[in-house]
């Protein structure tokens, strides 16, 4: 039973503590190309294109 209680305590602590440091970045500086698997469904390709248009249009 002790291991289970210790596990729950660790999970609770992880949720309460902030993880990492938030840093503002421009995704267009980090991403040069995006590859989509050739057998991906059309809806997925369209979604990726839409997201990329929004990201690059905000620049």
C-alpha positions in Angstrom: 0.0 0.0 0.0 2.9 2.4 0.7 4.0 2.4 -2.9 0.5 3.3 -4.1 0.3 6.2 -1.6 3.7 7.5 -2.5 2.8 7.3 -6.2 -0.3 9.4 -5.6 1.7 11.9 -3.6 4.2 12.3 -6.5 1.5 12.7 -9.1 -0.1 15.5 -7.0 3.2 17.3 -6.6 3.9 17.1 -10.3 0.5 18.7 -11.1 1.1 21.5 -8.6 4.6 22.5 -9.8 5.1 24.4 -13.0 7.0 22.4 -15.5 9.7 24.3 -17.5 10.0 27.9 -18.3 7.5 29.5 -20.7 9.4 31.1 -23.6 7.8 33.1 -26.4 9.1 31.9 -29.8 8.2 32.5 -33.4 7.4 29.1 -34.9 8.5 30.3 -38.3 12.0 30.7 -37.0 11.9 27.1 -35.7 10.1 25.3 -38.6 11.6 25.1 -42.1 9.6 22.3 -43.6 6.7 20.1 -42.6 6.4 16.6 -44.0 3.2 14.7 -44.1 3.1 11.0 -44.7 2.0 10.3 -48.3 -0.7 8.0 -47.3 -2.3 10.5 -44.9 -6.0 11.2 -45.3 -7.0 14.3 -47.3 -8.6 15.9 -44.2 -5.3 15.6 -42.3 -3.3 17.2 -45.2 -5.9 20.0 -45.4 -5.7 20.6 -41.7 -1.9 20.9 -41.7 -2.1 23.3 -44.7 -4.7 25.5 -42.8 -2.6 25.6 -39.7 0.5 26.5 -41.6 -1.3 29.3 -43.4 -2.5 30.8 -40.1 0.9 30.6 -38.6 2.7 32.2 -41.5 0.0 34.8 -42.1 0.4 36.1 -38.6 4.0 37.0 -39.3 
